Every structure is written in structure tokens, then in C-alpha cells.
Amino acid sequence: MSKKLTIGLFGFGVVGQGLYDIIKTKNLNIEIKKIAIKDAGKERSLPASYFTTDKDELLNDPEINTIIELINDTEAAFEIASRALSSGKSVVSASKKMIALHLEELLKLQDQYDTSLLYEGAVCGSIPIIRNLEEYYDNELLHSICGIFNGSSNYILSKGFLEGMDYATALKQAQDLGFAETDPTMDVGGYDAKFKLIIAAAHAYGVVVEPEAVLNLGIENLAADDIQYAREKGLKIKLVPVAKELDDEHVALFVMPKLVTPDEFLYNVEYEYNGVIVQAAFADQQFFFGKGAGGHPTGSAVLSDVAALRYDYQYEYKKLRTNKGLKFTNDIELCVYLRYEDDELVEALEFVEIKERYYSGSYKYIIGKLKLSKLIDNKQRISDQKAFLAFADQLTGVSLVSAK
């Protein structure tokens, strides 16, 4: 029989409101007792008695046994989660940055106090990828995980490819719909996707990686020339995080745009939808598809975690606890499309091999192979020069390989 959950909810924005809308339609033995908010003067859809600006009203209430954390402040979210876990409360969070930055500390707190932290809603919205990595693939050798993890950037790309909309207009639409923040850097810069990838990799490979060690290149430098090139080749551009096991000792992680062919699952994932591809040794290739942005899709993932807590569910982190030496590395080579203006950038990147080079007025591009470490060294230079780079393994016939 399930136990009753008395909930303290932090945050009542798009996801918080979406969660409440879903809970009120169910009979799950769940009660939201109090909601902590930042702005007491903002008009709300619930009576004022539900709300408080004092976080201690929730964290110190012995009747509240479950904390749901849905706020945008990373360090405040970590304080809330760590205090709740330390006081014996279970926690559900959708804060991917907080979890990625503090995963090791959160693991220790769960072990020390025998409490549960669940975060399905932090990774890919409505897609249940964390639970599947934990339960379905717990004894499976995974060759790679990749996909579209950010609905905001995918919405912008779809608007450009399917409707011919320019980047700035598509971004404004994504912001107006609540898919992208006022400052869109987290989404279009690939940071959001990187945090999600790091969380997924911990469950898939048992490695905990510091976010600053993982390269993320975004779509903010995307130009009409890049879209035209992709169209002429019958390709689309998607922002794709990749985690790949290279051998028995090393796993690589990175986030960057990717040129996608029509026979790839991700080719038809459009607008705010996400898609996750898991390549496994025995199960082979499997594809997960669902909405990755919006209050109700993410709220449904949060609710799945809350419902699981009624039966005292905990992540077991099986691969993390049995890791036999698998380590993260940036020592790999990969094939890319680079659109650029300054030849000095090409020299700085030190291409290992150039398959194709094209000049036409101000539009210049290279298809070739280089070391990931050179991209890391020149990330700021790529950004400053408005160059655009995309992973393009299918254009050279060479897949991701170790640089050793």
C-alpha cells in the first residue's frame, strides 16, 4: 500500500503550475501543503494561504515528508535539496544544472541519511530516460547515448528549416511560448543539454564528470548559409549531446550541432520535442521520443517521481557503484563541418585531415577531422568569430574515434 506524501513545493512557474494541474486531476494520496515563492505580490491561480516566501516554513515542517524543487536559482536549489535530504525528507527536482554541478555531494547525502532524490523531470521533459537507464539498462553494455535534449533549441532549428524563419524571430517565438528564457544562453549555447547529458552519463556509465570539462558548442552562430548547405545535402541541423564508450576504459562526452541524415531517428524530431537514442550491445538501437519543453510534459515527469516515492523508490546507481575504472576523456578525434571567415581559425584548429574545402565570396567551409581538445582550446575564438561548427561523421565516413 502506498504511503501519503505531504509536499512542500518550491516554485510555481510554468512547471510548478503544470504539476499542480496534473495532481488535482488524480487521486494519489498526495497533498501539497505549502508552496514557497519569491514574489509575494504576483497574482496566483491558488488562494494566498498556499504560499509563503519563507523557505523554512517548508524545510522545518515535520509534517512535510517530500520536497519538490522547481526553481531557477542553482545554489538556492542545492541548499533546499541538501537541507531536505539531511532532515530525512525525500526530494524531487527538475534542476539539471544543480544536479550536474553537485551530483557527488547529493550522492553522499542520500547514502548518509538514507533519503531519496529523484530527478526524471530534469532530463528530457516527458521522456522517462533516467528510470530506463537505472532499471532497463542496468546490466546492459551501452555503446552510446545521444539525441535532442533541449526543446528550445530544437524549436528554433525547426522554425528555420521547416518554415524559413530567421534565427532571431524563431528565438523570440520560443521565448514568447515559454520554451526559452529571457537570456537564452543556457538553451542555445548547449549548456542545458550538457547538464542533462552529464546526469544521464552517470546512470549509463557510472562516471561523474565536472561540467566545465565537457565541451558544449551551441546554435547561436547558425546562419542562412549553414541551413542552405544542409538543405542542398539533404540534411538537417540538430543540437546533439553525445556520450560514447570508446573502449573498456574511456567514455567521451560533448555537445554540439550535428548534421543529421534522413535515415537517422533525430531527423524527424521537430519543434519542442526531444528524442534519445540508446545504442546497446544486446538490445541494439532504441529510440525514446516525447515533448521536452512545457509545463505539463515536465510536470508529468515530476509527478512520476512523486508517485514512485509513495513506494519508497530510490535510484540504486548500479553502474556508478560497480564502475571498474571507466573514465571520462576528451582525447578523441571527430569529423566536423566548419563555416568560417578567418583562415587563422582553421590553422589554430589544426585539422588532422581535410576532406573538402569550399570558398564562395564570404562563405567558406571545411569538412574534415580534428581533435576535440583543439575545439576546447578554441571555443571562445569560434564564438567571437561567429563561426559555425557541426559534428559531421556521415560526410567523411569516419566515426568518432580515440585520438590515441
Secondary structure, DSSP 8 states (H G I E B T S, - for coil): ----EEEEEE--SHHHHHHHHHHTT--SSEEEEEEE-S-TTS--SS-GGGEES-THHHHT-TT--EEEE--S-HHHHHHHHHHHHHTT-EEEE--HHHHHHHHHHHHHHHHHHT--EE-GGGSSTT--HHHHHHHTSTT--EEEEEEE--HHHHHHHHHHHHH---HHHHHHHHHHTTSS-SSTHHHHTTHHHHHHHHHHHHHHH-----GGGSEE--STT--HHHHHHHHHTT-EEEEEEEEEE-SSSEEEEEEEEEEE-TTSGGGG--TTEEEEEEEETTTEEEEEEEE-SSHHHHHHHHHHHHHHHTTT-----HHHHT--S-EE---EEEEEEEEES-HHHHHHHT-SEEEEEEEETTEEEEEEEEEHHHHHHTHHHHHHTT-EEEE-HHHHT---EE--
